[in-house]
Each structure stands twice: as C-alpha cells, then as structure tokens.
Amino acid sequence: MRRIPLWARWLGTLLAFALLIFAIHTVVRVSGASSEGSPEAEINRVSEIVIAQDQAPHTAPLLPGDTARSGLQSAIAADVRNRIRREELTGPLQSVRCAPSGPPQAGRRPFSCTVRSASISFPFLGVVDERAETLTWCKRDPPPASNAPPTAPISSSCRA
C-alpha cells in the first residue's frame, strides 16, 4: 500500500480546518442573528404590556346630582391627578373636556374626552352606564407613527 504524500496530508488538514472554521462561523452567525432579534422582540413585548396597563379601564360611581358629562370629567380629572402624582403624566392638569361620541346603546352613553396637561393633549374614551350609575374610561395611547395601527386595543368596557 502506498503512503499518502506529505503535501496531500497537509492539504487535507488545511481543508478540514477550513471546513471546521466555516461551520463554526455559520453557526455563530445564525445564532447571533436570532439573538439580535430577541432584545427587540422583548422591548416590543414590554412596551405592549406598558401600553395595555396605561389604557386599562377605570371605573367610578356616577355621584348623585352629577350629569353624565360632568361626572365623567370629574372622574377622569381625579385619575389624571393621580397619574401626575405617580409621574406617569406631566402636570399640571389644565382641563378635561368630554363630548358625546355617538348614540346610547343599551343604556350606555359613549363619550370622547380630551385631557390637557402641561400643554399636551391626551385622548380618553368614556362610557356612562346610566342604569348601573357607573363611569368607565380608558386613556388612548396613539401609535408611535402617525400612519401605524394602534398597538393595543382599547377595552370594550370603554366603548358603548
């Protein structure tokens, strides 16, 4: 049996190492690409949670003597003051204005509200359930881009 020449053994060794380096490089590049997407996905997931919490429905009783509009405006003002105190919104609170936003359905009157705080407008949706004498409202967070769809849906309890 003939022996493999020394130059062929060296060439075979170099080719084997080149293939090994190529395989390691490919594995690292593929795993690196998926791990680079992972932090972005985590940031998106966390921001969706924060937006959902910010838009969560709040409720309060409709106090005797309050109209639907004035009761909703007072309840939203109290909520915004608490958000300012917790540093979730910038203050001071300047105004809360609510207007009917559609016909009542099953005793529920929908309202569209605008809060002005530190010269910034924040949209809110509200519903007054006249039978249950309760107020429900949600802050609406606009999408990050003007033409993008909303990132988190508004709770159905804030819509009539």
C-alpha positions in Angstrom: 0.0 0.0 0.0 1.3 3.4 -0.9 1.7 6.1 1.6 -0.1 9.5 1.1 2.4 12.1 0.3 3.2 14.7 2.9 1.9 17.6 0.8 -1.5 15.8 0.5 -1.7 15.2 4.2 -1.0 19.0 4.8 -3.6 20.0 2.2 -6.2 17.6 3.8 -5.5 19.0 7.2 -5.9 22.6 6.0 -9.1 21.8 4.2 -10.5 20.1 7.3 -9.7 23.1 9.4 -11.2 25.5 6.8 -14.4 23.5 6.8 -14.4 23.5 10.6 -13.9 27.3 10.8 -16.6 27.8 8.1 -19.1 25.6 10.1 -18.3 27.4 13.4 -18.7 30.8 11.6 -22.1 29.8 10.2 -23.4 28.5 13.5 -22.3 31.7 15.3 -23.7 33.9 12.6 -27.1 32.2 12.6 -27.4 32.1 16.4 -26.2 35.7 16.6 -28.9 36.8 14.2 -31.6 35.2 16.2 -30.3 36.6 19.5 -30.1 40.1 18.0 -33.8 39.9 17.2 -34.6 38.7 20.7 -33.9 42.0 22.5 -36.0 43.9 20.0 -38.9 41.4 20.5 -38.5 41.7 24.3 -38.7 45.5 24.0 -41.8 45.3 21.9 -43.4 42.8 24.3 -42.7 45.0 27.3 -43.9 48.2 25.6 -47.2 46.4 24.7 -47.6 45.5 28.3 -47.0 49.1 29.4 -49.4 50.5 26.8 -52.1 47.9 27.8 -51.7 49.0 31.5 -51.8 52.7 30.6 -55.0 52.1 28.6 -56.6 49.8 31.2 -60.3 50.7 32.1 -61.0 52.7 35.2 -64.4 52.9 36.9 -66.1 55.1 39.4 -69.7 55.6 40.5 -71.9 58.3 39.0 -72.5 60.5 42.0 -76.0 61.8 42.8 -76.6 65.2 41.2 -73.8 64.8 38.6 -74.7 64.8 34.9 -73.1 62.1 32.8 -70.6 64.5 31.2 -69.6 66.3 34.5 -69.3 63.1 36.4 -67.0 61.6 33.7 -64.9 64.8 33.5 -64.5 64.8 37.3 -63.6 61.1 37.5 -61.0 61.5 34.6 -59.6 64.6 36.3 -59.0 62.7 39.5 -57.4 59.8 37.6 -55.1 62.3 35.8 -54.1 64.0 39.0 -53.1 60.5 40.4 -51.1 59.8 37.2 -49.3 63.1 37.6 -48.6 62.3 41.3 -47.2 58.9 40.2 -45.2 60.7 37.4 -47.0 58.8 34.7 -48.1 62.1 33.1 -46.6 65.5 33.1 -48.6 68.1 35.0 -50.2 70.4 35.8 -53.6 69.4 34.8 -55.2 72.2 32.7 -58.6 70.8 31.6 -60.8 67.8 30.9 -63.4 68.1 28.2 -65.8 65.4 27.3 -68.4 65.3 24.5 -70.9 62.6 23.4 -69.4 60.5 20.7 -72.4 58.5 19.5 -75.9 57.4 20.3 -76.5 55.5 23.6 -76.7 51.7 23.3 -78.4 49.6 26.0 -78.3 52.5 28.5 -74.6 53.1 27.8 -73.6 56.6 26.6 -70.2 56.9 24.8 -68.0 60.0 25.3 -64.8 61.2 23.7 -62.7 63.2 26.1 -59.5 65.3 25.8 -57.3 66.0 28.8 -54.9 68.9 28.6 -51.9 68.7 30.9 -48.7 70.6 30.6 -50.0 71.9 27.2 -50.2 68.3 25.9 -53.5 66.7 24.8 -54.3 63.2 25.9 -57.3 61.4 24.4 -59.7 59.3 26.6 -62.7 57.3 25.8 -65.5 57.0 28.3 -68.9 55.4 28.8 -71.6 56.3 31.3 -73.8 53.3 32.2 -77.0 55.2 33.4 -78.7 52.0 34.6 -75.8 50.9 36.8 -74.8 54.5 37.5 -71.1 53.8 36.7 -68.5 55.7 34.8 -65.8 53.8 32.8 -62.9 55.4 31.0 -59.7 54.5 29.2 -56.7 56.6 28.1 -55.9 56.1 24.5 -52.3 55.9 23.6 -51.7 56.9 20.0 -49.5 54.6 17.8 -45.8 55.6 17.6 -46.1 56.5 13.9 -49.0 58.6 12.6 -50.0 56.1 10.0 -49.4 53.0 12.1 -52.3 50.9 13.5 -52.9 51.1 17.3 -50.5 49.0 19.3 -53.0 47.8 21.8 -56.8 47.7 21.5 -59.0 49.7 23.8 -61.1 47.7 26.2 -64.7 47.1 25.1 -65.8 48.4 28.5 -64.7 51.8 27.4 -66.8 51.7 24.3 -70.6 51.7 24.1 
